[in-house]
């Protein structure tokens, strides 16, 4: 099982501390958990392709006021392409 933690950051220079805290506290699941960050403005299809390339069982998103719309688009596409 792979768990993927992801977010869409405002810029490349910004890192998601919240996701890093989650990753650091995954306990026995930490070895099976990956972190994948993107930048707002990335093509939705490219984000989805990169996420699915890890064959995750679970994807968790860090959602913030600045990335709600784009994250919603990514999740909608994921549900269409990989509904399981």
N, C-alpha and C positions, 0 to 999 in steps of 0.2 A: 504494500500500500504506500502510495506517495501522497503527501500533503503538500500543497503549494500555497504559499502566502504571497499575495500580490497587491500592488497598488499602482495608481497613476499619479506620479509626482508632478508638481508644478514645473520643475526644472530638473536637469540632470544633477545639479549641485545639491538638490534637496534629497535627503534620505528619510525613509520612513522609520522613525525610532519605535513607534508602536509595534510594527511588524517584527522589528529586531528583538524587542522585549518578549514578544510571543515566541519567537524562535528560540530564544535563550531559555525559555521556561517550558519547552515541550516535553521535558523529562525523557522517558524511554522512547518517545516518538521523534525526538530531535534528529536522529540519524536518517529518518525517512521523510524529513521535512525540508523543503527548499524555499528559497526566497527569490522572487522574480519581480523586478520593478520596471516600470515603463514611465514615459513622460506624456503628459497631456498633449494631444495633437497627433499622437501615433495613430496609424490606421487601425481601425477596429479589427479588421481581418487579420492583420499582422500580429496584433496582440493575442487574439484568439489562437492563431496557429502556433505561436511560441508557447502559450500556456498548455495547449494540448500536446505539444511535442514531448512534454515530460510525462505524459500518460497519468495524470493525477487522479486519484480516487476522490480527493476533497480539494476544493479551491476556496480559500478564504481571502476576502478583499478588505483592505483598509480604505474606508470611504470617508471622505472629508468634504467640506462645503465646496471646495474647488474642483472636485472630480466626480461628483454625484452623477451628472448627466452622462459623461463618457463611461463611467463604470457601469451604469445601467445598460448602456448599449452593448458593452462587452458581455455582461451577464445574459442579456436577451439572446445574443448570437450564440453563446455557449449552450444555452438551453435548446436552441434550434438544432445545432450541429451535434451535440453530445448530451442528449437529454437524460442519460442514466446517472 
